[in-house]
Amino acid sequence: MAIKLAVPTEGGVLCAHFGHCEAFYIATVEENKIIAEEMIVPPVHQPGLYPAWVAEHGVTTVLAGGIGEKAKVLFKKQNIEVIEGLNATVPNELVSEYIAGALVSGTNTCHHDHE
């Protein structure tokens, strides 16, 4: 069964703040291999919009640096796993680490108020 992972990006690497990303890297993984990759520009950010938009693309897991609590709750309602506190690197490396079971999460870097 294929899974889809989304990584919010800015400048080609993981974006430090989920809601401020320029694009989402979406990888389709099957049998522990990336079988498809795409970069998708999201709609203009509005609080609460991205979780539903990401779900529409069939994403099962989001790999994030910093992400607000509201977004995490909304992803949970969509049955999408969120792994936060990741270091900025190129998205396909994060997905490869996830596949290998070597992805190390850290501290959520989002510490400001949200609407």
C-alpha positions as a LaTeX table, in Angstrom:
\begin{tabular}{lrrr}
\hline
Residue & $x$ (\AA) & $y$ (\AA) & $z$ (\AA) \\
\hline
Met1 & 0.00 & 0.00 & 0.00 \\
Ala2 & 1.34 & 3.41 & $-0.96$ \\
Ile3 & 1.64 & 6.25 & 1.52 \\
Lys4 & 2.14 & 9.94 & 0.82 \\
Leu5 & 4.37 & 12.24 & 2.80 \\
Ala6 & 4.30 & 16.04 & 2.60 \\
Val7 & 7.15 & 18.36 & 3.49 \\
Pro8 & 6.54 & 22.14 & 3.59 \\
Thr9 & 9.47 & 23.83 & 1.84 \\
Glu10 & 11.08 & 27.22 & 1.48 \\
Gly11 & 14.10 & 27.72 & $-0.73$ \\
Gly12 & 14.21 & 24.00 & $-1.51$ \\
Val13 & 14.54 & 22.82 & 2.10 \\
Leu14 & 12.18 & 22.10 & 4.99 \\
Cys15 & 10.49 & 25.35 & 6.00 \\
Ala16 & 11.01 & 26.29 & 9.65 \\
His17 & 7.35 & 27.31 & 9.96 \\
Phe18 & 4.67 & 25.16 & 8.35 \\
Gly19 & 2.26 & 28.00 & 7.52 \\
His20 & 4.91 & 30.11 & 5.80 \\
Cys21 & 6.03 & 27.59 & 3.20 \\
Glu22 & 6.40 & 28.36 & $-0.51$ \\
Ala23 & 5.56 & 24.85 & $-1.71$ \\
Phe24 & 4.92 & 21.32 & $-0.53$ \\
Tyr25 & 7.12 & 18.44 & $-1.61$ \\
Ile26 & 4.90 & 15.37 & $-1.80$ \\
Ala27 & 6.43 & 11.91 & $-2.05$ \\
Thr28 & 4.55 & 8.72 & $-2.75$ \\
Val29 & 6.21 & 5.75 & $-1.05$ \\
Glu30 & 5.56 & 2.11 & $-1.81$ \\
Glu31 & 7.54 & $-0.91$ & $-0.61$ \\
Asn32 & 9.99 & 1.42 & 1.17 \\
Lys33 & 10.85 & 3.31 & $-2.02$ \\
Ile34 & 9.95 & 6.76 & $-3.27$ \\
Ile35 & 7.98 & 6.02 & $-6.44$ \\
Ala36 & 6.76 & 9.55 & $-7.23$ \\
Glu37 & 7.71 & 13.10 & $-6.25$ \\
Glu38 & 6.05 & 16.43 & $-6.90$ \\
Met39 & 6.24 & 20.03 & $-5.75$ \\
Ile40 & 2.89 & 21.75 & $-5.32$ \\
Val41 & 2.34 & 25.43 & $-4.57$ \\
Pro42 & $-0.39$ & 25.79 & $-1.94$ \\
Pro43 & $-3.20$ & 28.32 & $-1.98$ \\
Val44 & $-2.67$ & 31.58 & $-0.11$ \\
His45 & $-2.29$ & 30.73 & 3.59 \\
Gln46 & $-5.29$ & 31.18 & 5.83 \\
Pro47 & $-5.43$ & 29.73 & 9.34 \\
Gly48 & $-6.74$ & 26.17 & 9.19 \\
Leu49 & $-6.67$ & 25.86 & 5.38 \\
Tyr50 & $-3.54$ & 23.76 & 4.79 \\
Pro51 & $-4.56$ & 20.60 & 6.69 \\
Ala52 & $-7.67$ & 20.08 & 4.52 \\
Trp53 & $-5.76$ & 21.05 & 1.36 \\
Val54 & $-2.96$ & 18.57 & 2.15 \\
Ala55 & $-5.57$ & 15.86 & 2.88 \\
Glu56 & $-7.12$ & 16.46 & $-0.57$ \\
His57 & $-3.76$ & 15.36 & $-2.03$ \\
Gly58 & $-3.96$ & 12.00 & $-0.21$ \\
Val59 & $-1.18$ & 12.78 & 2.26 \\
Thr60 & $-0.88$ & 10.39 & 5.21 \\
Thr61 & 2.10 & 11.97 & 7.01 \\
Val62 & 3.47 & 15.52 & 7.31 \\
Leu63 & 7.13 & 16.09 & 8.14 \\
Ala64 & 7.52 & 19.55 & 9.69 \\
Gly65 & 9.92 & 21.85 & 11.46 \\
Gly66 & 7.63 & 24.17 & 13.38 \\
Ile67 & 3.87 & 23.82 & 13.31 \\
Gly68 & 1.09 & 25.40 & 15.36 \\
Glu69 & $-1.16$ & 23.47 & 17.72 \\
Lys70 & $-4.29$ & 24.29 & 15.71 \\
Ala71 & $-2.76$ & 22.79 & 12.56 \\
Lys72 & $-1.76$ & 19.64 & 14.46 \\
Val73 & $-5.31$ & 19.22 & 15.77 \\
Leu74 & $-6.75$ & 19.71 & 12.28 \\
Phe75 & $-4.32$ & 17.17 & 10.81 \\
Lys76 & $-5.32$ & 14.68 & 13.49 \\
Lys77 & $-8.97$ & 15.14 & 12.48 \\
Gln78 & $-7.91$ & 14.26 & 8.92 \\
Asn79 & $-6.08$ & 11.12 & 10.21 \\
Ile80 & $-2.75$ & 12.59 & 9.10 \\
Glu81 & 0.31 & 11.90 & 11.23 \\
Val82 & 2.53 & 14.92 & 11.99 \\
Ile83 & 6.20 & 14.58 & 12.84 \\
Glu84 & 7.54 & 17.92 & 14.02 \\
Gly85 & 10.78 & 19.49 & 15.15 \\
Leu86 & 12.77 & 18.31 & 12.15 \\
Asn87 & 15.90 & 20.06 & 10.92 \\
Ala88 & 15.97 & 21.96 & 7.66 \\
Thr89 & 17.28 & 19.73 & 4.90 \\
Val90 & 16.17 & 18.72 & 1.43 \\
Pro91 & 12.78 & 17.02 & 1.56 \\
Asn92 & 13.66 & 13.74 & $-0.15$ \\
Glu93 & 16.36 & 13.16 & 2.48 \\
Leu94 & 13.74 & 13.55 & 5.22 \\
Val95 & 11.48 & 11.06 & 3.45 \\
Ser96 & 14.39 & 8.62 & 3.03 \\
Glu97 & 15.14 & 8.90 & 6.77 \\
Tyr98 & 11.45 & 8.28 & 7.51 \\
Ile99 & 11.47 & 5.16 & 5.31 \\
Ala100 & 14.63 & 3.89 & 7.02 \\
Gly101 & 13.17 & 4.49 & 10.49 \\
Ala102 & 16.00 & 6.94 & 11.19 \\
Leu103 & 14.04 & 10.20 & 11.30 \\
Val104 & 14.76 & 12.08 & 14.52 \\
Ser105 & 12.22 & 14.65 & 15.67 \\
Gly106 & 13.15 & 17.49 & 17.96 \\
Thr107 & 11.57 & 20.55 & 19.47 \\
Asn108 & 8.75 & 22.27 & 17.65 \\
Thr109 & 10.19 & 25.58 & 16.43 \\
Cys110 & 6.81 & 27.34 & 16.35 \\
His111 & 6.45 & 29.51 & 19.44 \\
His112 & 4.27 & 32.44 & 18.42 \\
Asp113 & 0.55 & 33.10 & 18.61 \\
His114 & $-1.78$ & 32.02 & 15.81 \\
Glu115 & $-5.16$ & 33.35 & 14.79 \\
\hline
\end{tabular}
